[in-house]
Each structure stands twice: as C-alpha cells, then as structure tokens.
Amino acid sequence: MYLGLFLFPWMLMYAMSTAAMNHRGFFAGVYGASPLTYQTERTFAFEGVFPPDADLRTVSRQILDAAGLDGSHGVSRRQDGALVITRNDLLNPRRLTYVPADRTVLVERLSHRPNAFLERFHRRRGYATGYAVDTVWAISVDLVIVAMVFWGLSGLWLWWEMKVTRRFGAAAIAAGVGLFAFFLATL
C-alpha cells in the first residue's frame, strides 16, 4: 500500500500523458492542428572561442552556460554553419541558435500547451544526458517499472493461492493474453 501511495504521482503522470497521446485529435480541436511555435525570448552576443575541431557538445554546453540554461539538450549544425541547441526542459523548452558569423545567440521559448507538456514528461530520458537530476529521474522510473512487475507477479501469486478465485482469474488472464496477442498480431 505504501509503495502504491509513494508511486501515485508517476502512475498519474503516465496515465495522463498516455491519454494526451491517445487523444491528439481532441487537443488539435482545442488548440488547433498547427505545430507548436517558438517565441523569441532574447538575443545576445556570444564571445566564446572554440578550437576548429571542437565537438558540438562542448560548444553547446558553453553557449548554454553563457545563456544561464545549462542542462539536458540536443545539438545539431545547420548547412549554413549555425548551431541549433534544443534545451530539454519540462516547463519551458527552448531553442538556441548560434550564428558563428554574427557571434549571436537567439533564444526562443516553445509555446505552452498542456498536452505537449504531458508528452515531454512521458518521453523524458535520463541516463545518457550526464546531468544528475536526469539520472535521478531515470532511476525513479526504473523503480516504478520494478514495482509494476512486482504488482503483476504478486497478483498472479495471490490469485493462485486463493482457490476460490482461480476460475475467474484464469478467465481474466486468458482474456488479457488474448487481447495482447491480438494487438501484437494486428498493429
């Protein structure tokens, strides 16, 4: 019971985020079908110096640090040489575009929609980012996975031990396995 109470926020988040992903049409009706847009937050001059062979992660971390936005991110280089850094943030995701020719950084904030927030929450990854808070998040998600497997296995054990429920339990297991097999074969 206490484990269930402790894990309640994760279960609620996964339930709500999955509902948001399953019902994108509803949210498109509410917010419009257009993709999320970025809004200019600020522009600043960046005077950092990088060796010509500097990897993108090193450069992006320096730019994010100068912007006061250090954290989990992705980075790519456009054909024109500009670096595009996507700063992963649950509440305020940002895109930073560094143009080496101008030595400027454009910081843009992603517009807010509740369904997009929930989807970001659902897809959050942690172990590969190198940031402690993301690693702690990943560990907590792993603990939720272990708890769910434990709940499933303990439910099987309880069902088997309670002889009165074996017939109904067998029907429930058969229905679950059958539906899962149907989706596996048809999706």
C-alpha positions, 0 to 999 in steps of 0.5 A, a space after each residue: 500500500 505504501 509503495 502504491 501511495 509513494 508511486 501515485 504521482 508517476 502512475 498519474 503522470 503516465 496515465 495522463 500523458 498516455 491519454 494526451 497521446 491517445 487523444 491528439 485529435 481532441 487537443 488539435 480541436 482545442 488548440 488547433 492542428 498547427 505545430 507548436 511555435 517558438 517565441 523569441 525570448 532574447 538575443 545576445 552576443 556570444 564571445 566564446 572561442 572554440 578550437 576548429 575541431 571542437 565537438 558540438 557538445 562542448 560548444 553547446 554546453 558553453 553557449 548554454 552556460 553563457 545563456 544561464 540554461 545549462 542542462 539536458 539538450 540536443 545539438 545539431 549544425 545547420 548547412 549554413 554553419 549555425 548551431 541549433 541547441 534544443 534545451 530539454 526542459 519540462 516547463 519551458 523548452 527552448 531553442 538556441 541558435 548560434 550564428 558563428 558569423 554574427 557571434 549571436 545567440 537567439 533564444 526562443 521559448 516553445 509555446 505552452 500547451 498542456 498536452 505537449 507538456 504531458 508528452 515531454 514528461 512521458 518521453 523524458 530520458 535520463 541516463 545518457 544526458 550526464 546531468 544528475 537530476 536526469 539520472 535521478 529521474 531515470 532511476 525513479 522510473 526504473 523503480 516504478 517499472 520494478 514495482 509494476 512487475 512486482 504488482 503483476 507477479 504478486 497478483 498472479 501469486 495471490 490469485 493462485 493461492 486463493 482457490 476460490 478465485 482461480 476460475 475467474 482469474 484464469 478467465 481474466 488472464 486468458 482474456 488479457 493474453 488474448 487481447 495482447 496477442 491480438 494487438 501484437 498480431 494486428 498493429 
